[in-house]
Amino acid sequence: MHLRDTDFWHDLMHGVHGPRQGGARIIVDAEDAATGVGKTTAAVALARACAKAFDYELSPEDFTLSGQSYLERWREHPGPEQPSAIVLDELAGAGAGDARRSMSTENVNLGRSWQLMRKKRIVTICTLPHWSDADKRMRRFADFRAWCLSKPIGYFRPYKVTATFDKGDVRTQAY
């Protein structure tokens, strides 16, 4: 099945092109926090698919390795008229979004940008070894999770991210 034919893709595109006209945040992690299963490759492939759907030309600057570079690129991206995509590789490893540094300035700034993301139509795709490595607020603000399988390499399972009504506990719902 091609990505464009999945419910995940339809939900992603509906959020960008539908009545909400917003962005999306996707966290790409791996089964058993495995290395070499294609997290970065999945992030790049998703960014390329989004760019093609948006008629947006990706540039090397759209692939960032630090929270600071990501935030700078986010500020430079087009406004609500042009959907776009940015990849932040190793969300926790670069120091941004790390669950152990939840009150760091970079985490707070990154969390704020994710809250405001509905004002820009940017699909942000972040990688990290395991979902739990991301700051709890970052997980709550995420729209989707792409969980890369250790076998076969190159495949992922998409999940919709939700939060409970009363306590805001983060949940993932498989497609």
C-alpha positions as CSV (number, residue, x, y, z in Angstrom):
1,M,0.0,0.0,0.0
2,H,1.3,3.4,-0.9
3,L,1.6,6.1,1.8
4,R,-1.0,8.3,0.0
5,D,-3.6,5.5,0.3
6,T,-3.5,5.3,4.1
7,D,-5.8,6.7,6.7
8,F,-2.7,8.3,8.4
9,W,-1.9,10.3,5.2
10,H,-5.5,11.3,4.8
11,D,-5.7,12.6,8.4
12,L,-2.4,14.4,8.0
13,M,-3.5,16.1,4.8
14,H,-7.0,16.9,6.2
15,G,-5.3,18.8,9.1
16,V,-3.3,20.8,6.6
17,H,-5.8,21.3,3.8
18,G,-9.1,20.8,5.6
19,P,-11.0,23.3,7.7
20,R,-8.3,23.6,10.3
21,Q,-5.7,24.8,7.8
22,G,-2.9,24.0,10.3
23,G,0.4,22.3,10.7
24,A,1.3,18.9,12.2
25,R,3.9,17.5,14.5
26,I,5.2,13.9,13.9
27,I,7.6,12.1,16.2
28,V,9.5,9.3,14.5
29,D,11.0,6.7,17.0
30,A,12.0,3.1,16.9
31,E,10.8,-0.3,18.3
32,D,13.1,-1.1,21.3
33,A,14.9,2.2,20.7
34,A,16.8,0.3,18.0
35,T,19.5,2.0,15.9
36,G,19.7,1.6,12.2
37,V,16.0,1.0,11.5
38,G,15.5,4.0,9.3
39,K,14.2,6.7,11.6
40,T,16.0,9.5,9.7
41,T,15.1,7.9,6.4
42,A,11.5,7.7,7.4
43,A,11.5,11.4,8.5
44,V,13.1,12.5,5.2
45,A,10.7,10.3,3.1
46,L,7.7,11.9,5.0
47,A,9.1,15.4,4.5
48,R,9.6,14.7,0.8
49,A,6.0,13.3,0.5
50,C,4.6,16.3,2.3
51,A,6.6,18.7,0.1
52,K,5.4,17.1,-3.0
53,A,1.8,17.3,-1.8
54,F,2.2,20.9,-0.9
55,D,4.1,21.9,-4.0
56,Y,6.9,23.1,-1.7
57,E,10.6,22.8,-2.6
58,L,12.6,21.4,0.3
59,S,16.0,23.0,0.9
60,P,19.0,21.7,2.9
61,E,18.0,24.2,5.6
62,D,14.8,22.3,6.1
63,F,16.8,19.4,7.7
64,T,18.0,20.6,11.1
65,L,20.1,19.0,13.9
66,S,19.4,21.3,16.8
67,G,16.4,22.9,18.5
68,Q,17.9,26.4,17.8
69,S,18.3,25.7,14.1
70,Y,14.8,24.3,13.9
71,L,13.3,27.4,15.6
72,E,15.2,29.7,13.3
73,R,13.9,27.7,10.3
74,W,10.4,27.6,11.7
75,R,10.4,31.4,11.9
76,E,11.6,31.8,8.3
77,H,9.0,29.4,6.8
78,P,6.1,30.7,4.8
79,G,3.0,31.8,6.6
80,P,-0.5,30.2,6.4
81,E,-0.7,30.5,2.6
82,Q,2.1,27.9,1.9
83,P,2.2,24.5,3.7
84,S,5.8,23.3,4.2
85,A,7.9,20.7,6.1
86,I,10.9,20.7,8.4
87,V,12.9,17.8,9.9
88,L,14.5,18.0,13.3
89,D,16.8,14.9,13.5
90,E,17.5,13.6,17.0
91,L,15.0,15.8,19.0
92,A,16.4,14.7,22.4
93,G,20.0,14.1,21.3
94,A,20.3,17.8,20.2
95,G,19.2,18.9,23.7
96,A,15.8,20.1,22.6
97,G,12.7,18.3,23.7
98,D,14.7,16.0,26.0
99,A,12.5,14.6,28.8
100,R,15.3,15.0,31.3
101,R,15.6,18.7,30.6
102,S,12.0,19.7,30.5
103,M,12.5,23.2,32.0
104,S,15.5,24.1,29.8
105,T,15.1,27.3,27.8
106,E,15.4,25.4,24.5
107,N,12.6,23.0,25.6
108,V,10.3,25.8,26.7
109,N,10.9,27.7,23.4
110,L,10.4,24.5,21.3
111,G,7.2,23.7,23.3
112,R,5.9,27.2,22.7
113,S,6.6,27.0,19.0
114,W,4.7,23.6,18.8
115,Q,1.7,25.3,20.6
116,L,1.7,28.1,18.1
117,M,2.1,25.8,15.1
118,R,-1.5,26.0,14.2
119,K,-0.8,29.5,12.9
120,K,1.7,28.2,10.3
121,R,1.0,25.2,8.1
122,I,4.3,23.5,8.8
123,V,4.6,19.7,9.2
124,T,7.4,19.1,11.6
125,I,9.0,15.7,11.6
126,C,11.3,14.8,14.6
127,T,13.3,11.7,15.2
128,L,14.5,10.3,18.5
129,P,15.4,6.8,19.8
130,H,12.3,6.3,21.9
131,W,9.0,8.0,22.4
132,S,9.6,8.4,26.1
133,D,12.8,10.4,25.5
134,A,10.7,13.4,24.4
135,D,9.5,15.9,26.9
136,K,5.9,15.1,28.1
137,R,4.6,18.4,26.7
138,M,6.2,17.7,23.3
139,R,4.5,14.3,23.3
140,R,1.2,15.9,24.2
141,F,1.5,18.5,21.4
142,A,2.5,15.9,18.8
143,D,-0.2,14.9,16.3
144,F,1.3,11.6,15.1
145,R,3.9,9.1,16.0
146,A,5.7,7.0,13.4
147,W,7.1,3.9,15.1
148,C,9.8,2.4,13.0
149,L,9.9,-1.4,13.1
150,S,13.2,-3.2,13.7
151,K,12.1,-5.9,11.1
152,P,11.6,-5.4,8.3
153,I,13.8,-2.3,8.2
154,G,12.2,0.6,6.4
155,Y,8.7,0.2,7.7
156,F,6.8,2.1,10.3
157,R,3.5,2.0,12.1
158,P,1.6,5.3,12.3
159,Y,-0.3,6.3,15.4
160,K,-2.6,9.2,16.2
161,V,-1.6,11.0,19.4
162,T,-4.4,12.0,21.7
163,A,-4.7,13.2,25.3
164,T,-7.3,12.3,28.0
165,F,-9.9,14.9,28.7
166,D,-9.4,15.2,32.5
167,K,-5.7,14.8,33.1
168,G,-4.2,15.3,29.7
169,D,-2.5,11.9,29.8
170,V,-0.9,11.2,26.4
171,R,-2.3,8.2,24.4
172,T,-1.4,6.8,21.0
173,Q,-4.1,5.2,18.8
174,A,-2.9,2.8,16.1
175,Y,-4.1,3.1,12.6
